[in-house]
Amino acid sequence: MDETNRRRVKEAQIIVGEWVKHYNHVRPHSALGYRPPAPQTQVPQIIQNQPMLLQ
C-alpha cells in the first residue's frame, strides 16, 4: 500500500471513529427516552496519559 492510500485509510478511520463517538455519546435515541445510549464516563488521568496501543 502506498503512502497516499495509508493516509486515506487513516483519515477514514478517524472520520468513522468520530461518527461512532457521536452516535453513541451525543445523538439522542428515541427508544431510550431521547438520551444517548452510552453514558459519559470519567477516564482516570493515568489512562488518559497512556499512548494508544493500536495506531
Secondary structure, DSSP 8 states (H G I E B T S, - for coil): --HHHHHHHHHHHHHHHHHHHHHHHTS-BGGGTSB-SS------HHHHTS--S--
